[in-house]
Amino acid sequence: MKKKLWFKLAVVTALVFLSGAFFVANVDAQENLPKLITMTSYPEGTAAYNWTAGFRQAIEEFSPMKIRVEAFGADIGRLLPLKTGDSELACVSGGAAFIFAQGLWDWKKYGPQPIKLVWAGWRTQVGTPVRGDSDIMTPADLKGKKIPFVPGGIAVSKSLEAVLAFGGLTWDDVKMVKVSSMRAQLAGILDGTVDTCFAVPFAPPIQALASGPHGVRWLPMPKNDIEGWKRAQAVAPWLRPDNVTVGPGLSKEKPGQIIGYPNGIWVYETLGEDIVYAVAKAMHLGYNVMKDMHPDLKRWSIDVALDSNWLPEIPYHDGTVKYFKEIGRWTPELEKWQQAQVKNQQKHLGR
């Protein structure tokens, strides 16, 4: 009887010690976190900027850190601060992150960059609209037409190039119209200076076009056109076929077979694991806080963050993986995906 009592006391003592050690370790980790961190984002007035208000609310409520959001009009402003250490987090598209990570085009002089994913979120559904009364029915019909090119937004320009490639075209087959920004190429289709653009269905200029005398039509990029998608993804690997059912000229009965691409929160690989872990945990625990702050934020759930079908081709940071493992959501499938992305990234970095 005394042996049983001794054993029970030993077990209880061990559990108390372990729980106390965990509590102390957790407190230490919290105390080591910075009081303020920065997140770069898209300009005010964009959906992505509004997302950051939700992220900030979640992170500030479920961690001791405060968030300062800094808006930039071009990808270089949103991503370069990760490299220089002037910002801990960046909210950008999977396309912009992919280009930065591999050191392509505008980023060639910097070379491949070791960025990691903190949280994958809502995929942007986009397409190339044209005037509904035009003779442009497919991407192939863009031959000879006026196509916008955004020098400071290479992800947008390469995405438009991918649409041309889907139709068997290149920039040499069209009239390139250089515009100053994403907004300028949207406005161009409304005033007729360009024949198409790269747009989300709910962009105000597209809604205005749809309600005007010309109407709107979305150029189809059907999933079953395997060769077309091979050409498109050779130009912009982050783009994927998607069915869009909501927006001008779109419905469940007549969905647009157009484009989707992932978005995310990104960091440089050198950012401390404790910080990334805390951000990931706050994004999960704070979902109910942020989900009603913008319609898109409902799609920044943990289920979306763990959907390997839409994860970008960049690995998760160890801090996020640690959190997913801790709550039992990290699967063998995700581990296989992660290792493939790590291997691919190490190859590009020459390690």
HELIX and SHEET records of a PDB file:
HELIX    1   1 LYS A    2  GLU A   31  1                                  30    
HELIX    2   2 ALA A   47  PHE A   62  1                                  16    
HELIX    3   3 ASP A   75  THR A   84  1                                  10    
HELIX    4   4 GLY A   94  GLN A  102  1                                   9    
HELIX    5   5 TRP A  105  TRP A  107  5                                   3    
HELIX    6   6 PRO A  139  LEU A  142  5                                   4    
HELIX    7   7 ILE A  154  PHE A  166  1                                  13    
HELIX    8   8 TRP A  171  ASP A  173  5                                   3    
HELIX    9   9 MET A  182  ASP A  191  1                                  10    
HELIX   10  10 PRO A  204  SER A  211  1                                   8    
HELIX   11  11 ILE A  226  VAL A  235  1                                  10    
HELIX   12  12 GLU A  273  LEU A  285  1                                  13    
HELIX   13  13 TYR A  287  MET A  290  1                                   4    
HELIX   14  14 PRO A  295  ARG A  299  5                                   5    
HELIX   15  15 ILE A  302  ALA A  305  1                                   4    
HELIX   16  16 ASP A  318  GLU A  326  1                                   9    
HELIX   17  17 PRO A  332  LEU A  349  1                                  18    
SHEET    1   A 5 LYS A  66  ALA A  71  0                                        
SHEET    2   A 5 LEU A  36  SER A  41  1                                        
SHEET    3   A 5 LEU A  89  SER A  93  1                                        
SHEET    4   A 5 GLY A 256  TYR A 268 -1                                        
SHEET    5   A 5 ILE A 115  VAL A 126 -1                                        
SHEET    1   B 5 LYS A  66  ALA A  71  0                                        
SHEET    2   B 5 LEU A  36  SER A  41  1                                        
SHEET    3   B 5 LEU A  89  SER A  93  1                                        
SHEET    4   B 5 GLY A 256  TYR A 268 -1                                        
SHEET    5   B 5 ARG A 240  VAL A 244 -1                                        
SHEET    1   C 2 PRO A 129  ARG A 131  0                                        
SHEET    2   C 2 VAL A 216  TRP A 218 -1                                        
SHEET    1   D 2 LYS A 146  PHE A 149  0                                        
SHEET    2   D 2 LYS A 175  LYS A 178  1                                        
END                                                                             
